[in-house]
């Protein structure tokens, strides 16, 4: 039996459900490049921009994009084009933010992406709201051993660069999540172009370093893994020394790609970081965003139809039990009140959330049967699309218990 990678199927669904956007820009005197990115969440002025490392693309952050956008955060997973000098990256990144109409952004960089975030923060600290760095470094001296070609890297064959990059991946016995992330990144590297690989190798081959940065350390979070990584652990810990009193988080495992191997911990640290930066969305805004997604998702509409069918079955059972007991006229009036209250609650649930508690109190004072049926439609509309299946299973248990209690 072949082993199934747990990252491939959700990645394919992500690629099929969300479009890939591109913004063209000039990377040289005659050459053109394009930023490839995924934009998830509401189109607010605040956004979290994610930058990948040496081996990566914009889709490697799909776990973070799906998780944070479900809470109403805007997440932009960016893939920078081929550039041969670090000064050109600063210009290209500024044009990218201008096209998206973003003045200040939150940055999340992994490996080489974290180094690029620091170089951009070095000259533009006012345009950065906060920074999250994962397995990043301050200088490229260690990577001079990898790029032994120098300026002649433009004449190296493409398969040779990919082979040299894949040799840096771990091959020993790994944890299940780390092994899946390595297999996943092998496919990503095979789809990269020659210009993208050569430009990244050339930047790491230069003797670049980050100087002192005048930035608030309370807006910086440094994440490091405790297991094997291409960059030594000592060089990764030097990043926290540049920002004293910053928030330093250490993860037990994650390897070279912690955003894929240990995405639960990375998502948790990102959520805490954004909330500490006064970007905590209120519950009403979350519900407004999730309700718009619920209308577009066909699976959620199917679950809503199941709940409505169960309501009708419950009303039919009540009407049959009332006819057998002989109190037909009184129970028919109660069943009519139940149906009227259910329709009223459905119309009120589509309106603003402020009017919902008032309707629940009025319906509870009219009859006992209506107070049991009204919370069903309210919870159905308020619940987010993440927990929709749990909500349907809970309602099914309620419907089975109510006729027995009566």
C-alpha positions as CSV (number, residue, x, y, z in Angstrom):
1,X,0.0,0.0,0.0
2,X,1.3,3.4,-0.9
3,X,1.5,6.0,1.9
4,X,-0.9,8.9,1.5
5,X,0.4,12.4,2.1
6,X,-2.0,14.3,4.2
7,X,-1.0,17.7,2.6
8,X,-1.7,16.9,-1.0
9,X,-5.5,16.5,-1.1
10,X,-6.4,19.7,0.9
11,X,-3.8,21.5,-1.2
12,X,-5.5,20.4,-4.4
13,X,-8.9,21.5,-3.1
14,X,-7.3,24.9,-2.2
15,X,-6.0,25.3,-5.7
16,X,-9.3,24.5,-7.2
17,X,-11.4,26.8,-5.0
18,X,-9.3,29.9,-4.9
19,X,-7.9,31.8,-7.9
20,X,-4.2,32.6,-8.4
21,X,-3.7,36.4,-9.0
22,X,-0.7,38.0,-10.7
23,X,0.8,41.5,-10.7
24,X,3.4,42.3,-13.3
25,X,6.5,44.4,-12.4
26,X,9.9,45.3,-13.7
27,X,12.7,43.3,-12.2
28,X,15.5,44.6,-14.4
29,X,16.2,47.0,-17.2
30,X,14.5,44.8,-19.9
31,X,13.0,41.8,-18.0
32,X,9.6,41.7,-16.5
33,X,8.4,39.6,-13.6
34,X,5.1,38.9,-11.9
35,X,4.0,38.6,-8.3
36,X,1.8,35.5,-7.8
37,X,-0.4,35.6,-4.8
38,X,-3.6,34.2,-3.1
39,X,-5.8,36.7,-1.4
40,X,-8.2,35.3,1.2
41,X,-10.4,37.0,3.7
42,X,-12.3,40.3,3.6
43,X,-10.7,43.1,1.5
44,X,-9.7,45.3,4.4
45,X,-6.8,47.7,4.5
46,X,-5.0,45.5,7.1
47,X,-3.5,42.3,5.8
48,X,-0.9,39.6,6.7
49,X,1.6,39.1,3.9
50,X,3.4,35.7,3.9
51,X,6.8,35.3,2.2
52,X,8.3,31.9,1.6
53,X,11.9,30.7,1.8
54,X,14.5,29.3,-0.6
55,X,12.3,26.4,-1.7
56,X,8.7,27.6,-1.8
57,X,5.8,29.1,-3.6
58,X,2.7,31.1,-2.7
59,X,0.6,28.0,-2.1
60,X,2.7,26.6,0.7
61,X,0.9,28.9,3.2
62,X,-2.5,27.5,2.4
63,X,-2.9,26.1,5.9
64,X,-2.4,29.6,7.5
65,X,-4.6,31.3,4.9
66,X,-7.6,28.9,5.4
67,X,-7.4,29.1,9.2
68,X,-6.9,32.8,9.7
69,X,-9.4,33.8,6.9
70,X,-12.1,31.8,8.6
71,X,-11.9,34.2,11.6
72,X,-12.1,37.3,9.3
73,X,-8.4,38.1,8.8
74,X,-7.1,39.0,5.4
75,X,-4.1,36.8,4.4
76,X,-2.0,37.3,1.3
77,X,0.3,34.4,0.3
78,X,2.8,36.0,-2.0
79,X,5.5,34.5,-4.3
80,X,8.1,37.1,-5.3
81,X,9.5,37.1,-8.8
82,X,13.1,36.6,-9.8
83,X,15.4,39.4,-8.7
84,X,19.2,39.5,-8.6
85,X,19.8,42.3,-6.1
86,X,18.3,43.0,-2.7
87,X,17.7,46.7,-3.6
88,X,15.4,45.6,-6.4
89,X,13.3,43.5,-4.0
90,X,12.5,46.6,-1.9
91,X,11.2,48.5,-5.0
92,X,9.3,45.5,-6.3
93,X,7.7,44.9,-2.9
94,X,6.6,48.5,-2.7
95,X,4.9,48.4,-6.1
96,X,3.2,45.2,-5.0
97,X,1.7,46.8,-1.9
98,X,0.7,49.9,-3.9
99,X,-1.2,47.7,-6.4
100,X,-3.1,46.2,-3.5
101,X,-3.7,49.6,-1.9
102,X,-2.0,48.6,1.4
103,X,-0.1,51.3,3.4
104,X,0.9,49.2,6.4
105,X,1.0,45.4,6.5
106,X,1.8,42.6,8.9
107,X,4.7,40.4,7.6
108,X,5.3,36.7,8.1
109,X,8.5,35.3,6.7
110,X,10.0,31.8,6.8
111,X,13.7,31.3,6.2
112,X,14.8,33.5,3.3
113,X,11.4,35.2,3.4
114,X,12.1,36.3,7.0
115,X,15.5,37.7,5.9
116,X,13.7,39.7,3.1
117,X,11.2,41.0,5.7
118,X,14.1,42.3,7.8
119,X,15.8,44.0,4.8
120,X,12.5,45.7,3.9
121,X,12.0,46.7,7.6
122,X,15.5,48.1,7.7
123,X,14.5,51.1,5.4
124,X,10.7,51.2,5.7
125,X,9.9,50.7,9.4
126,X,6.8,53.0,9.2
127,X,5.1,50.8,6.6
128,X,5.3,47.7,8.7
129,X,2.7,47.1,11.4
130,X,4.3,44.0,12.9
131,X,6.6,41.1,11.9
132,X,6.6,37.3,12.6
133,X,9.9,35.6,11.8
134,X,10.2,31.8,11.6
135,X,13.7,30.1,11.3
136,X,15.1,33.3,9.8
137,X,18.7,34.7,10.0
138,X,20.6,38.0,10.0
139,X,23.4,37.3,7.5
140,X,24.0,35.1,4.5
141,X,27.6,34.1,5.3
142,X,26.5,30.5,6.2
143,X,24.9,30.0,2.8
144,X,28.0,30.9,0.9
145,X,28.9,27.2,1.1
146,X,25.8,26.3,-0.8
147,X,26.3,28.7,-3.7
148,X,29.8,27.9,-4.9
149,X,29.1,29.1,-8.4
150,X,29.2,32.9,-7.8
151,X,28.2,35.1,-10.7
152,X,28.4,32.1,-13.1
153,X,25.2,30.6,-11.7
154,X,23.2,31.9,-14.7
155,X,25.0,29.3,-16.9
156,X,24.3,26.4,-14.6
157,X,21.7,23.9,-15.9
158,X,18.3,23.9,-14.3
159,X,18.3,20.2,-13.3
160,X,21.6,20.8,-11.5
161,X,20.2,23.6,-9.3
162,X,17.2,21.6,-8.4
163,X,19.3,18.6,-7.5
164,X,21.5,20.7,-5.3
165,X,18.5,22.2,-3.5
166,X,16.9,18.8,-3.0
167,X,20.2,17.6,-1.4
168,X,19.6,20.1,1.4
169,X,16.4,18.3,2.4
170,X,16.6,15.8,5.3
171,X,16.7,12.1,4.3
172,X,17.0,10.3,7.7
173,X,14.0,8.9,9.6
174,X,11.7,11.8,10.3
175,X,8.4,12.4,12.1
176,X,5.2,11.7,10.2
177,X,4.3,15.4,9.7
178,X,7.9,16.5,8.8
179,X,8.2,13.6,6.3
180,X,4.9,14.7,4.6
181,X,6.2,18.3,4.4
182,X,9.4,17.2,2.7
183,X,7.6,15.1,0.2
184,X,5.2,18.0,-0.5
185,X,8.0,20.5,-1.0
186,X,9.8,18.2,-3.5
187,X,6.8,18.6,-5.9
188,X,6.9,22.4,-5.3
189,X,10.6,22.6,-6.2
190,X,10.1,20.6,-9.4
191,X,7.5,23.2,-10.6
192,X,9.9,26.2,-10.0
193,X,11.5,28.0,-13.0
194,X,15.2,28.3,-13.6
195,X,15.2,32.1,-13.0
196,X,13.5,31.8,-9.7
197,X,16.0,29.2,-8.4
198,X,19.1,31.0,-9.8
199,X,18.0,34.4,-8.3
200,X,17.5,32.9,-4.9
201,X,20.8,31.1,-4.9
202,X,22.6,34.3,-6.0
203,X,21.1,36.3,-3.2
204,X,22.2,33.8,-0.6
205,X,25.7,33.7,-2.2
206,X,26.3,37.4,-1.5
207,X,27.6,38.7,1.8
208,X,24.5,40.4,3.0
209,X,23.7,41.3,6.6
210,X,20.9,43.1,8.5
211,X,22.1,46.2,10.4
212,X,20.4,47.7,13.5
213,X,16.7,48.3,13.0
214,X,14.8,51.0,14.9
215,X,11.5,49.1,15.5
216,X,9.3,48.4,18.5
217,X,10.2,44.9,19.9
218,X,6.7,44.4,21.1
219,X,5.6,44.1,17.5
220,X,8.1,41.3,16.7
221,X,7.5,37.6,17.3
222,X,10.4,35.1,16.6
223,X,9.6,31.4,16.1
224,X,12.3,28.8,16.0
225,X,12.2,25.0,15.8
226,X,14.3,22.8,18.0
227,X,15.0,20.0,15.5
228,X,17.2,19.8,12.4
229,X,17.2,22.7,9.9
230,X,19.4,23.9,7.1
231,X,20.3,27.1,9.0
232,X,22.1,26.3,12.3
233,X,20.1,27.0,15.5
234,X,22.7,29.5,16.8
235,X,22.3,31.8,13.8
236,X,18.5,31.5,14.1
237,X,18.6,32.5,17.8
238,X,20.6,35.7,16.9
239,X,17.4,37.2,15.4
240,X,15.8,37.5,18.9
241,X,19.0,39.3,20.2
242,X,18.5,42.1,17.7
243,X,15.0,42.8,19.2
244,X,15.3,42.7,23.0
245,X,12.2,42.0,24.9
246,X,10.5,40.6,21.8
247,X,8.2,37.5,22.0
248,X,10.3,34.4,21.4
249,X,8.5,31.1,20.7
250,X,10.2,27.7,20.4
251,X,8.6,24.7,18.8
252,X,9.6,21.1,19.4
253,X,9.5,20.0,15.8
254,X,8.8,21.4,12.4
255,X,12.0,20.9,10.5
256,X,12.8,23.0,7.4
257,X,9.1,23.8,6.8
258,X,7.3,24.2,10.1
259,X,4.3,26.0,8.5
260,X,3.5,22.7,6.9
261,X,4.8,20.1,9.3
262,X,3.5,21.8,12.5
263,X,0.9,24.1,11.1
264,X,-1.3,24.0,14.2
265,X,1.4,25.6,16.4
266,X,2.3,28.1,13.8
267,X,-1.4,29.1,13.3
268,X,-1.8,29.5,17.1
269,X,1.2,31.8,17.4
270,X,0.0,33.9,14.4
271,X,-3.4,34.3,16.0
272,X,-2.0,35.4,19.3
273,X,0.4,37.8,17.6
274,X,-2.3,39.5,15.6
275,X,-4.6,39.8,18.6
276,X,-1.7,41.4,20.6
277,X,-1.4,44.0,17.8
278,X,-5.0,45.2,18.4
279,X,-6.3,43.3,15.4
280,X,-8.8,41.3,17.3
281,X,-12.0,41.0,15.3
282,X,-15.3,41.3,17.1
283,X,-17.7,38.4,17.1
284,X,-20.3,40.3,15.0
285,X,-17.7,40.9,12.2
286,X,-16.7,37.2,12.2
287,X,-20.4,36.2,11.9
288,X,-21.0,38.6,9.1
289,X,-18.0,37.2,7.2
290,X,-18.8,33.6,7.8
291,X,-22.5,34.0,6.9
292,X,-21.5,35.4,3.5
293,X,-19.3,32.3,3.0
294,X,-22.2,30.0,4.1
295,X,-24.3,31.2,1.3
296,X,-21.6,30.5,-1.3
297,X,-20.8,27.0,0.0
298,X,-23.1,24.3,-1.4
299,X,-22.4,21.8,1.4
300,X,-23.8,24.2,4.0
301,X,-27.0,24.6,2.0
302,X,-27.4,20.8,2.0
303,X,-27.0,20.7,5.8
304,X,-29.6,23.5,6.2
305,X,-32.1,21.5,4.1
306,X,-31.6,18.5,6.4
307,X,-32.5,20.7,9.4
308,X,-35.6,22.0,7.8
309,X,-36.7,18.4,6.9
310,X,-36.3,17.4,10.5
311,X,-38.4,20.3,11.6
312,X,-41.3,19.2,9.4
313,X,-41.0,15.6,10.7
314,X,-41.2,16.9,14.3
315,X,-44.3,19.0,13.5
316,X,-46.0,16.0,11.8
317,X,-45.3,13.8,14.8
318,X,-46.9,16.3,17.1
319,X,-50.0,16.6,15.0
320,X,-50.4,12.8,14.9
321,X,-50.0,12.5,18.6
322,X,-52.6,15.3,19.2
323,X,-55.2,13.6,16.9
324,X,-54.8,10.3,18.6
325,X,-55.2,11.8,22.1
326,X,-58.5,13.6,21.0
327,X,-57.4,17.1,21.7
328,X,-57.2,18.0,18.0
329,X,-58.4,21.6,18.0
330,X,-56.1,22.8,20.8
331,X,-53.0,21.0,19.4
332,X,-53.7,22.2,15.9
333,X,-53.6,25.8,17.1
334,X,-50.3,25.0,18.9
335,X,-48.8,23.5,15.7
336,X,-49.9,26.5,13.7
337,X,-48.2,28.7,16.3
338,X,-45.0,26.6,16.0
339,X,-44.9,27.0,12.2
340,X,-45.6,30.7,12.4
341,X,-42.9,31.2,15.0
342,X,-40.4,29.2,13.0
343,X,-41.1,31.3,9.9
344,X,-40.9,34.5,12.0
345,X,-37.5,33.4,13.4
346,X,-36.2,32.6,9.9
347,X,-37.1,36.1,8.7
348,X,-35.6,37.6,11.9
349,X,-32.4,35.6,11.6
350,X,-31.7,37.2,8.1
351,X,-32.0,40.6,9.7
352,X,-29.5,42.2,12.1
353,X,-28.2,40.1,15.1
354,X,-29.4,42.7,17.6
355,X,-33.1,41.9,17.1
356,X,-32.6,38.1,17.7
357,X,-32.7,38.0,21.5
358,X,-35.9,40.1,21.6
359,X,-37.7,37.7,19.3
360,X,-36.6,34.7,21.4
361,X,-38.1,36.2,24.6
362,X,-41.4,37.1,23.0
363,X,-41.9,33.6,21.5
364,X,-41.1,32.0,24.8
365,X,-43.9,33.9,26.6
366,X,-46.5,32.8,24.1
367,X,-46.3,29.0,24.4
368,X,-43.9,26.3,25.7
369,X,-43.7,24.5,22.3
370,X,-42.5,27.6,20.5
371,X,-39.6,28.3,23.0
372,X,-38.2,24.9,22.1
373,X,-38.3,25.4,18.3
374,X,-37.1,29.0,18.1
375,X,-33.4,28.5,19.1
376,X,-32.9,26.0,16.3
377,X,-33.0,28.6,13.5
378,X,-31.0,31.1,15.4
379,X,-28.1,28.8,16.1
380,X,-28.2,27.6,12.6
381,X,-27.7,31.1,11.2
382,X,-25.2,32.2,13.8
383,X,-23.0,29.1,13.6
384,X,-19.8,29.4,11.5
385,X,-19.2,27.2,8.5
386,X,-16.4,25.3,10.4
387,X,-18.7,23.7,12.9
388,X,-21.8,23.2,10.7
389,X,-21.6,19.4,10.8
390,X,-21.4,19.3,14.6
391,X,-24.4,21.6,14.8
392,X,-26.5,19.3,12.6
393,X,-25.7,16.2,14.7
394,X,-26.6,18.1,17.9
395,X,-30.0,19.1,16.5
396,X,-30.7,15.5,15.5
397,X,-30.3,14.3,19.1
398,X,-32.7,17.1,20.2
399,X,-35.4,16.1,17.8
400,X,-35.2,12.5,18.9
401,X,-35.6,13.4,22.6
402,X,-38.4,15.9,22.4
403,X,-41.3,13.6,21.4
404,X,-40.3,11.2,24.2
405,X,-40.3,13.9,26.8
406,X,-43.8,15.1,25.8
